[in-house]
């Protein structure tokens, strides 16, 4: 009979195998995990270790590439790394010690009461465990010898922390009390009262100056060793506070709450807030600073590690809600904005092509039909026009405000349309002209600008958006502008998230987002008649694309599916499930392949023949 470890390892391996219709994969899922992250820690070399609820240990480069992945155990309830991430401890009714480098169990001790929390002493010579019967146990490393145990609370121990010098152990219980213990005498030396709900985490300042405790009562509290009461309440959190971490020097404190927000404090003693970091979509279970304090890693139930620049508060790795993974095809080169960086892949070899990697803020992109130009845009007010043959920027398209989205070329490769998402302006540029030739205010009738599509005749451009303030009636607008007349040609009441014309210009398709739900709409552009409203997606439609021969309409969604529709009948031909949201689509010119930009930072090439097979 196979062991649980081998069975889970097999499941993980099977999960990693792409579906048969995925012909090739480009890139790797940066900082993405298979299950909830419950612990993380930077190593001294700035690599990052994570531990998942499913028992998977991962080692990452600083930019999110996976170095190694190993299965340890899926029966453990709590995990914690030591200071340099060379060891990780786990607990249930047993306590175990593991080597991260060797990915193996070193020693295990069987007990009776359940371990709720673990902590390594500063020099990793002692491991402390807090249990559901109120007991605290001290284990001497590396053999995990039990050297002391005592009753710390009448109720379960909820969190535990060593002082900076390792002489004091601080415990919190479900009685909402915080106790301090002298580790030499094993006697209680302090009691702090104030929290009115569970205290899930605590940490001492690296210099031992004060302790921070976080609670489900929505507060983080500052405790001075010489005072009986909290000297400061950090009340910025709007919900339960779950975990915290100090930077190595103690100059920064990070606390996360169940509103999926991290509050970064520059001076917690005086409640001096630094940044509120938002980007997670589920509970944050773990926080860790790197050795220099310049980066903060966070992770949890949304299965993605986020990396933050502590000087600016900017998200530098991990999914940005305002960012999209764009892909466009140019011959045998697939351009991609995975991780907000412009990359290019040889479609046949799956190897990086030009450019190998360009740092910067590139979230969306478009390639000219003649294959000469590439335009990228992102959070800044500037879009960049690239000369593909010269492999370098050719011009900067400067707008008044960022972020800039939906860069789109006209069919004759002469015009570029861009959308300023913050002020509702659509900009029109002519290749070779340094200034915009047209700026259209309120281009989508007071809606956010979500998508742009040029008509094949180069005369019309469609732009769609959402009206987030709408309480009834329309949820946005789809406007078509006549560029020669410089006037609005057509307005359709619909909240729009994606747009595409077919190659003839007869059909206009849109991803529709409304109070009634999500769907795909198709209009006859000449008669302005709505031909189909295609239901089925359960979340935002990020992209729609017609096949080159006009037979198929494909839609991609945040619900991790793509759907293929028959253009003539409006019938759903097939729906396929992926393990990540699909954010952009691009057909090969012959229609044999469909390329996808995936939210997990990979891109895929799909065989249309296999995709359409039952």
C-alpha positions as CSV (number, residue, x, y, z in Angstrom):
1,X,0.0,0.0,0.0
2,X,1.3,3.5,-0.9
3,X,2.1,5.9,2.0
4,X,0.0,9.1,2.4
5,X,3.1,11.0,1.4
6,X,3.6,9.2,-1.9
7,X,-0.2,9.4,-2.7
8,X,-0.2,13.2,-2.1
9,X,3.0,13.6,-4.1
10,X,1.4,11.7,-7.0
11,X,-1.7,13.9,-6.8
12,X,0.5,17.1,-6.9
13,X,2.3,15.7,-9.9
14,X,-0.9,14.9,-11.7
15,X,-2.2,18.4,-10.9
16,X,0.8,19.9,-12.5
17,X,0.1,18.1,-15.8
18,X,-1.7,20.5,-18.2
19,X,-4.9,19.5,-20.0
20,X,-4.4,17.7,-23.4
21,X,-5.5,20.8,-25.3
22,X,-2.7,22.9,-23.8
23,X,-0.1,22.5,-26.5
24,X,2.7,24.6,-24.8
25,X,3.2,26.6,-21.6
26,X,5.4,29.7,-21.5
27,X,6.9,30.8,-18.2
28,X,6.1,29.5,-14.7
29,X,3.6,30.3,-12.0
30,X,5.6,32.9,-10.0
31,X,4.9,32.7,-6.3
32,X,1.8,30.6,-6.8
33,X,1.1,27.6,-4.6
34,X,-1.3,24.7,-4.6
35,X,-2.8,25.3,-1.2
36,X,-3.1,27.8,1.6
37,X,0.2,29.2,2.8
38,X,0.5,29.0,6.6
39,X,4.1,30.0,7.2
40,X,6.9,31.8,5.4
41,X,10.4,33.1,6.1
42,X,13.2,34.8,4.2
43,X,16.6,33.1,4.2
44,X,19.8,35.3,4.7
45,X,20.4,35.1,0.9
46,X,17.0,36.7,0.2
47,X,15.4,33.4,-1.1
48,X,12.0,32.7,0.4
49,X,10.7,29.5,2.0
50,X,6.9,28.8,2.3
51,X,5.0,26.1,4.0
52,X,1.5,25.1,2.8
53,X,-1.5,23.7,4.6
54,X,-1.2,20.6,2.3
55,X,2.3,19.9,3.7
56,X,4.2,21.3,0.7
57,X,7.5,23.1,1.4
58,X,8.7,25.5,-1.4
59,X,11.8,27.4,-1.9
60,X,11.7,30.5,-4.1
61,X,14.0,33.0,-5.7
62,X,13.5,36.6,-4.7
63,X,11.5,37.2,-7.9
64,X,9.2,34.3,-7.5
65,X,10.8,31.4,-9.5
66,X,10.4,28.0,-7.9
67,X,13.8,26.5,-6.8
68,X,12.4,23.4,-5.2
69,X,9.2,21.8,-3.9
70,X,8.9,18.9,-1.5
71,X,6.1,17.2,0.4
72,X,6.6,16.9,4.1
73,X,3.3,16.0,5.8
74,X,-0.3,17.0,5.4
75,X,-1.4,15.9,9.0
76,X,0.2,18.9,10.8
77,X,-1.9,21.8,12.1
78,X,0.7,24.4,12.8
79,X,4.1,25.2,11.2
80,X,6.8,27.7,12.0
81,X,10.3,28.5,10.6
82,X,13.3,29.4,12.6
83,X,15.1,32.7,12.0
84,X,17.3,31.6,9.1
85,X,14.7,29.2,7.6
86,X,17.1,26.3,8.0
87,X,14.5,24.5,10.2
88,X,10.8,24.2,10.3
89,X,8.8,22.8,13.2
90,X,5.3,21.3,13.1
91,X,2.7,20.4,15.7
92,X,-0.5,18.4,16.3
93,X,-0.6,16.2,19.3
94,X,3.0,15.5,18.2
95,X,5.9,17.9,17.8
96,X,8.3,17.4,14.8
97,X,11.4,19.1,13.6
98,X,12.4,19.2,9.9
99,X,15.4,20.3,7.8
100,X,14.3,22.6,5.0
101,X,17.5,22.0,3.0
102,X,17.2,18.2,3.1
103,X,13.3,18.3,3.1
104,X,13.1,15.6,5.7
105,X,12.0,15.0,9.3
106,X,14.8,15.1,11.8
107,X,13.0,14.1,15.0
108,X,9.4,13.7,16.3
109,X,8.0,13.6,19.9
110,X,4.6,12.1,20.6
111,X,2.5,13.9,23.2
112,X,-1.1,13.9,24.4
113,X,-2.4,17.5,24.2
114,X,-2.8,19.4,21.0
115,X,-0.2,22.1,20.0
116,X,-1.8,25.4,18.9
117,X,1.3,27.5,18.5
118,X,5.1,27.1,18.2
119,X,8.1,29.5,18.5
120,X,11.8,29.1,18.1
121,X,14.1,30.9,20.6
122,X,16.3,33.6,18.9
123,X,19.3,31.3,18.6
124,X,17.2,28.3,17.8
125,X,18.4,26.3,20.8
126,X,14.8,25.9,22.2
127,X,11.4,25.3,20.7
128,X,8.4,26.3,22.7
129,X,4.9,24.8,22.1
130,X,1.6,26.1,23.5
131,X,-1.2,23.6,23.9
132,X,-5.0,23.4,24.0
133,X,-4.9,22.4,27.7
134,X,-3.1,25.6,28.7
135,X,0.3,23.9,29.0
136,X,3.6,25.3,27.6
137,X,6.4,22.9,26.8
138,X,10.1,23.7,26.1
139,X,12.1,21.4,23.8
140,X,15.9,21.4,23.6
141,X,17.2,21.3,20.0
142,X,18.3,19.5,17.9
143,X,17.1,16.3,19.6
144,X,13.7,17.7,20.7
145,X,14.3,16.8,24.3
146,X,11.5,18.0,26.7
147,X,13.3,20.1,29.3
148,X,10.3,21.9,31.0
149,X,6.5,22.1,31.0
150,X,4.2,24.3,33.0
151,X,0.6,25.6,33.0
152,X,0.6,29.0,31.4
153,X,-3.2,29.6,31.2
154,X,-6.5,28.1,32.4
155,X,-7.6,28.0,28.8
156,X,-5.9,27.0,25.6
157,X,-2.7,28.8,24.6
158,X,-3.3,30.9,21.5
159,X,0.1,32.4,20.8
160,X,3.6,32.4,22.1
161,X,6.8,34.5,21.6
162,X,10.4,34.7,22.9
163,X,11.9,37.9,24.0
164,X,14.8,39.2,22.0
165,X,17.4,38.0,24.4
166,X,15.6,34.6,24.8
167,X,15.3,34.9,28.6
168,X,11.5,35.5,28.7
169,X,8.7,33.6,27.1
170,X,5.5,35.4,26.5
171,X,2.2,33.5,26.2
172,X,-1.4,34.5,25.3
173,X,-4.4,32.4,26.1
174,X,-8.0,32.1,25.2
175,X,-8.6,33.8,28.5
176,X,-7.4,37.0,26.6
177,X,-4.5,37.4,29.1
178,X,-0.9,37.8,28.2
179,X,1.7,36.3,30.6
180,X,5.4,36.7,30.8
181,X,7.6,33.8,32.1
182,X,11.2,33.8,33.3
183,X,12.8,30.9,31.5
184,X,15.4,30.3,34.2
185,X,13.0,30.0,37.1
186,X,9.9,29.1,35.0
187,X,8.0,31.6,37.1
188,X,5.4,34.2,35.9
189,X,6.9,37.7,36.0
190,X,4.1,39.7,34.4
191,X,0.4,39.7,33.4
192,X,-1.1,42.1,30.8
193,X,-4.8,42.6,30.5
194,X,-6.7,44.5,27.8
195,X,-7.7,42.3,24.8
196,X,-11.3,41.4,24.7
197,X,-11.0,38.6,22.2
198,X,-8.5,35.9,21.0
199,X,-4.9,36.9,20.7
200,X,-3.6,34.9,17.7
201,X,-0.1,36.4,17.4
202,X,2.6,38.3,19.3
203,X,6.1,39.6,18.6
204,X,8.8,41.3,20.6
205,X,10.7,44.2,19.1
206,X,14.1,43.0,17.9
207,X,15.9,45.1,20.5
208,X,13.5,43.9,23.3
209,X,12.0,47.4,23.9
210,X,8.4,46.4,23.7
211,X,5.9,43.6,22.7
212,X,3.1,43.9,20.1
213,X,0.1,41.7,20.4
214,X,-2.7,41.4,17.8
215,X,-6.3,40.4,18.5
216,X,-9.6,39.6,17.1
217,X,-10.9,42.7,18.9
218,X,-9.6,44.6,15.9
219,X,-6.6,46.1,17.8
220,X,-2.8,45.7,17.9
221,X,-1.4,46.7,21.3
222,X,1.9,48.0,22.4
223,X,3.2,46.7,25.8
224,X,6.2,48.2,27.6
225,X,8.0,45.8,30.1
226,X,7.8,48.5,32.8
227,X,4.1,49.1,32.4
228,X,1.0,47.1,33.4
229,X,-1.2,48.5,30.7
230,X,-0.9,48.8,26.9
231,X,0.8,52.1,26.1
232,X,-0.7,52.4,22.6
233,X,-3.6,50.9,20.7
234,X,-3.1,50.6,16.9
235,X,-6.8,51.0,15.9
236,X,-6.4,51.4,12.1
237,X,-7.7,47.9,11.4
238,X,-11.4,47.5,10.5
239,X,-11.5,43.8,11.3
240,X,-9.8,41.0,13.2
241,X,-6.0,41.3,13.3
242,X,-4.4,37.9,12.7
243,X,-0.7,38.0,12.3
244,X,2.3,40.4,12.5
245,X,6.1,40.7,11.9
246,X,8.9,43.1,12.7
247,X,11.6,44.1,10.3
248,X,15.1,42.9,11.4
249,X,16.0,46.3,12.8
250,X,12.6,46.9,14.3
251,X,12.0,50.1,12.3
252,X,8.9,48.6,10.7
253,X,6.0,46.6,11.9
254,X,3.5,44.8,9.7
255,X,0.1,43.6,10.9
256,X,-2.6,41.9,8.8
257,X,-6.3,41.7,9.3
258,X,-9.3,39.8,8.0
259,X,-10.2,42.7,5.7
260,X,-7.2,41.3,3.7
261,X,-5.2,44.5,4.4
262,X,-1.7,44.8,5.8
263,X,-0.9,47.9,7.9
264,X,2.8,48.9,7.9
265,X,3.8,51.0,10.8
266,X,6.9,53.2,10.9
267,X,6.7,53.9,14.6
268,X,4.1,51.7,16.4
269,X,4.9,53.2,19.8
270,X,3.4,56.4,18.6
271,X,0.9,54.9,16.1
272,X,2.8,56.4,13.1
273,X,1.3,54.6,10.1
274,X,3.5,54.0,7.1
275,X,1.2,52.3,4.4
276,X,-1.9,50.3,4.1
277,X,-1.1,47.5,1.7
278,X,-4.0,46.0,-0.3
279,X,-3.9,43.3,-2.9
280,X,-4.8,40.0,-1.2
281,X,-8.2,38.5,-1.9
282,X,-8.5,36.2,1.2
283,X,-7.1,35.8,4.7
284,X,-3.4,36.6,5.2
285,X,-1.8,33.9,7.3
286,X,1.9,34.8,7.3
287,X,4.2,37.8,7.1
288,X,8.0,38.1,6.8
289,X,10.6,40.8,6.1
290,X,13.8,40.1,4.3
291,X,17.2,40.7,6.0
292,X,17.5,44.3,4.7
293,X,13.9,45.2,5.6
294,X,13.4,46.4,2.0
295,X,10.9,43.7,1.2
296,X,7.8,42.3,3.0
297,X,6.4,38.9,2.0
298,X,2.8,38.1,2.7
299,X,0.7,35.0,1.9
300,X,-2.3,33.0,3.0
301,X,-5.6,31.6,1.8
302,X,-5.4,33.1,-1.7
303,X,-2.4,30.9,-2.5
304,X,-0.2,33.6,-3.9
305,X,2.8,35.1,-2.2
306,X,2.8,38.9,-2.4
307,X,6.1,40.9,-2.2
308,X,5.9,44.6,-1.2
309,X,8.5,47.4,-1.4
310,X,8.6,48.7,2.1
311,X,9.9,52.1,1.1
312,X,7.1,52.8,-1.4
313,X,4.3,50.4,-0.4
314,X,4.3,49.2,-4.0
315,X,3.4,45.6,-4.8
316,X,6.4,44.3,-6.7
317,X,5.5,40.6,-7.0
318,X,2.2,38.8,-6.8
319,X,-1.1,39.6,-8.6
320,X,-2.0,43.2,-8.7
321,X,-5.8,43.7,-8.9
322,X,-5.3,46.6,-11.4
323,X,-2.8,44.6,-13.5
324,X,-3.5,42.2,-16.3
325,X,-1.3,39.5,-17.9
326,X,-1.5,40.5,-21.6
327,X,-0.3,38.4,-24.5
328,X,0.0,39.3,-28.2
329,X,1.4,37.2,-31.0
330,X,3.9,38.5,-33.6
331,X,5.1,35.8,-36.0
332,X,6.9,33.2,-33.8
333,X,7.2,35.6,-30.9
334,X,4.7,35.7,-28.1
335,X,4.9,39.0,-26.1
336,X,3.8,38.8,-22.5
337,X,3.4,41.1,-19.5
338,X,3.6,38.4,-16.8
339,X,4.4,39.9,-13.5
340,X,4.1,43.4,-15.0
341,X,7.3,42.9,-16.9
342,X,7.6,42.8,-20.7
343,X,8.8,39.4,-21.8
344,X,8.9,37.5,-25.1
345,X,8.9,33.8,-25.9
346,X,9.7,31.8,-29.0
347,X,6.4,30.0,-29.6
348,X,8.1,26.9,-30.9
349,X,10.9,26.4,-28.4
350,X,9.1,27.9,-25.4
351,X,12.4,29.7,-24.7
352,X,12.7,33.4,-23.9
353,X,13.2,35.5,-27.0
354,X,13.6,39.2,-27.3
355,X,13.6,40.9,-24.9
356,X,14.9,38.4,-22.3
357,X,13.4,40.6,-19.6
358,X,12.6,44.2,-19.3
359,X,11.9,45.6,-15.8
360,X,9.3,48.2,-15.5
361,X,5.5,48.5,-15.3
362,X,3.9,46.8,-18.3
363,X,0.4,45.4,-17.7
364,X,-1.2,45.6,-21.1
365,X,0.1,45.5,-24.6
366,X,-0.8,45.4,-28.3
367,X,1.2,44.6,-31.5
368,X,0.6,46.3,-34.8
369,X,-0.8,44.1,-37.6
370,X,2.2,44.9,-39.8
371,X,4.5,43.4,-37.1
372,X,6.6,46.6,-36.8
373,X,5.4,48.1,-33.5
374,X,4.6,47.0,-30.0
375,X,2.9,49.3,-27.4
376,X,2.9,48.7,-23.6
377,X,1.1,50.5,-20.8
378,X,0.7,50.2,-17.0
379,X,0.2,52.1,-13.8
380,X,2.2,55.2,-14.9
381,X,0.9,58.0,-17.2
382,X,3.3,56.9,-19.9
383,X,2.8,54.2,-22.6
384,X,5.8,53.0,-24.5
385,X,6.0,52.4,-28.3
386,X,8.6,49.7,-29.2
387,X,10.4,49.3,-32.5
388,X,10.4,45.5,-32.7
389,X,13.1,45.2,-35.4
390,X,15.4,47.5,-33.4
391,X,14.5,45.9,-30.2
392,X,14.2,49.2,-28.3
393,X,11.7,51.9,-27.3
394,X,10.8,54.2,-30.2
395,X,8.6,56.8,-28.4
396,X,6.9,57.6,-25.1
397,X,3.2,58.4,-25.2
398,X,2.6,60.7,-22.3
399,X,-0.8,61.1,-20.8
400,X,-2.0,63.4,-18.0
401,X,-2.9,60.6,-15.6
402,X,-2.3,56.9,-15.1
403,X,-3.0,54.1,-15.1
404,X,-3.2,53.6,-18.9
405,X,-5.0,50.6,-20.2
406,X,-6.3,48.9,-23.4
407,X,-3.6,50.0,-25.9
408,X,-4.9,49.0,-29.3
409,X,-3.6,49.4,-32.9
410,X,-5.8,50.1,-35.9
411,X,-5.9,47.5,-38.7
412,X,-3.7,49.7,-40.9
413,X,-1.1,49.9,-38.0
414,X,-1.1,53.7,-38.2
415,X,-3.2,54.6,-35.1
416,X,-3.0,53.7,-31.4
417,X,-5.9,54.2,-29.0
418,X,-5.3,54.2,-25.2
419,X,-7.6,54.6,-22.2
420,X,-6.8,56.7,-19.1
421,X,-8.6,54.7,-16.5
422,X,-8.6,57.5,-13.8
423,X,-10.2,60.3,-15.8
424,X,-12.2,58.7,-18.5
425,X,-10.2,60.1,-21.4
426,X,-9.5,58.1,-24.6
427,X,-6.4,59.1,-26.4
428,X,-5.7,58.7,-30.1
429,X,-2.1,58.6,-31.4
430,X,-0.6,58.4,-34.9
431,X,2.6,56.4,-35.2
432,X,5.5,58.8,-35.8
433,X,3.7,61.8,-34.3
434,X,4.9,62.7,-30.7
435,X,1.7,64.2,-29.5
436,X,-1.8,62.8,-29.3
437,X,-3.9,63.7,-32.4
438,X,-7.2,63.4,-30.5
439,X,-8.4,63.2,-26.9
440,X,-12.0,62.2,-26.2
441,X,-13.4,63.1,-22.7
442,X,-16.0,60.8,-21.1
443,X,-15.4,58.4,-23.9
444,X,-17.7,55.8,-22.4
445,X,-20.4,58.2,-21.0
446,X,-19.1,58.7,-17.4
447,X,-18.0,55.0,-17.1
448,X,-14.6,53.6,-16.3
449,X,-12.7,52.7,-19.5
450,X,-12.3,48.9,-19.6
451,X,-11.8,47.9,-23.3
452,X,-11.1,49.3,-26.7
453,X,-11.5,47.8,-30.2
454,X,-10.8,49.2,-33.7
455,X,-13.2,48.5,-36.5
456,X,-11.3,46.8,-39.4
457,X,-12.1,49.9,-41.6
458,X,-9.9,52.1,-39.3
459,X,-12.7,54.7,-39.2
460,X,-14.5,53.5,-36.1
461,X,-13.2,52.7,-32.6
462,X,-15.4,51.1,-29.9
463,X,-14.8,51.7,-26.2
464,X,-16.7,50.2,-23.3
465,X,-16.8,50.7,-19.5
466,X,-18.6,50.2,-16.3
467,X,-20.7,52.6,-14.2
468,X,-19.9,51.3,-10.6
469,X,-22.3,53.9,-9.1
470,X,-25.3,52.6,-11.0
471,X,-28.1,51.4,-8.9
472,X,-30.6,50.7,-11.6
473,X,-30.9,50.6,-15.4
474,X,-27.6,50.7,-17.3
475,X,-24.4,49.4,-15.7
476,X,-22.1,51.2,-18.1
477,X,-21.8,52.1,-21.8
478,X,-20.4,50.8,-25.1
479,X,-19.7,53.8,-27.3
480,X,-18.5,53.8,-30.9
481,X,-16.7,56.9,-32.2
482,X,-16.4,58.0,-35.8
483,X,-12.7,59.2,-36.0
484,X,-13.2,61.0,-39.3
485,X,-16.2,63.0,-38.1
486,X,-14.8,63.1,-34.5
487,X,-18.2,62.4,-33.2
488,X,-20.1,59.6,-31.4
489,X,-21.5,57.1,-33.9
490,X,-23.3,54.7,-31.6
491,X,-24.1,54.2,-27.9
492,X,-25.3,50.9,-26.4
493,X,-26.3,50.7,-22.7
494,X,-24.2,47.8,-21.3
495,X,-21.5,47.4,-18.7
496,X,-18.5,46.3,-20.8
497,X,-15.3,44.6,-19.7
498,X,-14.0,43.3,-23.1
499,X,-14.5,44.1,-26.8
500,X,-13.7,42.6,-30.2
501,X,-14.7,43.0,-33.8
502,X,-14.6,40.0,-36.2
503,X,-12.4,40.3,-39.3
504,X,-15.2,41.6,-41.5
505,X,-16.4,44.2,-39.0
506,X,-20.0,42.9,-39.1
507,X,-20.0,41.5,-35.6
508,X,-19.1,43.3,-32.4
509,X,-18.7,41.1,-29.2
510,X,-18.5,42.4,-25.6
511,X,-18.0,40.9,-22.2
512,X,-21.0,42.3,-20.2
513,X,-21.0,42.9,-16.5
514,X,-24.3,43.9,-14.9
515,X,-26.4,43.6,-11.8
516,X,-28.2,40.7,-13.5
517,X,-25.0,38.8,-13.9
518,X,-22.2,38.2,-16.4
519,X,-22.6,37.3,-20.1
520,X,-21.2,37.8,-23.6
521,X,-23.2,40.1,-26.0
522,X,-22.9,40.0,-29.8
523,X,-24.3,42.8,-32.1
524,X,-24.7,43.2,-35.8
525,X,-22.6,46.4,-36.2
526,X,-24.4,47.5,-39.4
527,X,-27.9,47.2,-38.1
528,X,-27.1,47.8,-34.4
529,X,-29.2,44.8,-33.6
530,X,-28.3,42.6,-30.6
531,X,-28.0,39.1,-32.0
532,X,-27.1,37.1,-28.9
533,X,-26.7,37.4,-25.2
534,X,-24.6,34.4,-24.1
535,X,-24.8,33.3,-20.4
536,X,-22.6,30.9,-18.6
537,X,-19.6,32.7,-17.1
538,X,-19.8,33.3,-13.3
539,X,-17.3,36.1,-13.0
540,X,-15.9,39.0,-15.0
541,X,-15.2,38.3,-18.7
542,X,-11.7,39.6,-19.3
543,X,-11.4,38.9,-23.0
544,X,-13.3,38.0,-26.2
545,X,-11.8,37.1,-29.5
546,X,-13.1,35.9,-32.9
547,X,-11.2,33.2,-34.7
548,X,-9.5,34.5,-38.0
549,X,-12.1,32.7,-40.2
550,X,-15.0,34.1,-38.2
551,X,-16.4,30.7,-37.1
552,X,-15.8,30.9,-33.4
553,X,-16.1,33.4,-30.6
554,X,-14.0,32.7,-27.5
555,X,-14.6,34.3,-24.1
556,X,-12.2,34.1,-21.1
557,X,-13.1,34.9,-17.5
558,X,-12.0,35.3,-13.9
559,X,-14.1,32.1,-13.3
560,X,-11.1,30.2,-14.7
561,X,-12.9,29.1,-17.8
562,X,-12.9,29.8,-21.5
563,X,-16.0,29.2,-23.6
564,X,-16.2,28.7,-27.3
565,X,-19.4,29.9,-29.1
566,X,-20.6,29.2,-32.6
567,X,-20.8,32.7,-34.2
568,X,-23.7,31.9,-36.5
569,X,-25.9,30.1,-34.0
570,X,-24.8,31.6,-30.7
571,X,-24.6,28.1,-29.3
572,X,-22.0,27.1,-26.7
573,X,-19.6,24.6,-28.4
574,X,-17.4,23.8,-25.4
575,X,-16.4,25.2,-22.0
576,X,-13.0,24.3,-20.6
577,X,-11.8,24.7,-17.0
578,X,-8.3,26.0,-16.1
579,X,-6.5,26.3,-12.7
580,X,-6.2,30.1,-13.0
581,X,-8.2,33.0,-14.3
582,X,-7.7,33.7,-18.1
583,X,-7.0,37.4,-18.6
584,X,-6.2,37.8,-22.4
585,X,-6.6,35.9,-25.6
586,X,-4.8,35.9,-29.0
587,X,-5.3,33.7,-32.0
588,X,-2.6,32.6,-34.4
589,X,-3.2,34.0,-38.0
590,X,-4.1,30.5,-39.2
591,X,-6.5,29.9,-36.4
592,X,-4.8,26.7,-35.3
593,X,-3.8,28.0,-32.0
594,X,-5.2,30.1,-29.2
595,X,-2.8,31.8,-26.8
596,X,-3.9,32.8,-23.3
597,X,-2.5,35.1,-20.7
598,X,-3.1,33.5,-17.3
599,X,-3.4,35.1,-13.9
600,X,-0.8,32.7,-12.5
601,X,1.8,34.5,-14.7
602,X,2.0,31.7,-17.3
603,X,0.9,31.9,-20.9
604,X,-0.5,28.9,-22.8
605,X,-0.8,27.8,-26.4
606,X,-4.1,25.8,-27.0
607,X,-4.7,23.6,-29.9
608,X,-8.1,24.6,-31.3
609,X,-8.6,21.2,-32.7
610,X,-8.2,19.5,-29.4
611,X,-10.0,22.2,-27.5
612,X,-13.1,21.6,-29.6
613,X,-13.0,17.9,-29.2
614,X,-15.6,16.4,-26.8
